[in-house]
Amino acid sequence: MTTGQQIRLPEMNFILISGRLTRDADIRATQSGLTICSFDVAVNRRYLDNASGEWKDDVAYVPVTVFGPAADRVKDRLTKGAPVMVEGRLTMSEFTDKSGQARKILRVTSRKLQILQWGEGATAPRSEGAAEAAEVAEDDVPF
């Protein structure tokens, strides 16, 4: 490789998480009428602590946003404790907090959302043998 050449890396932004909602989804609409559904997913990782020999839990709380028609379809079913699988991409938002500090937050912008239900009280999925999926076309995302 000669000096000045750059390595071309494929750009990939894909994330897949599953967990449970930590609270009921927050539903709002833009001035243009686009529905935005926001919630946090608790993603648990169980591991064996080498020092103590005990099993421990490491929990990550991941903010997720669903836009447009997909948000309209799932907004009433996204309640605290609901198990979900989210496929999407990472996006970064910048804002200023109440104290005037500049902040950044990473969140998942959902492309596909599956509400996973099983056991007692679960409703049957609309498509046989699979959970209902809410698809979001990239054109539906406002940025």
Summary of the structure (lengths in Angstrom):
residues: 143
radius of gyration: 18.7
end to end distance: 37.4
largest distance: 64.4
contacts: 328
relative contact order: 0.21
helix: 9%
strand: 48%
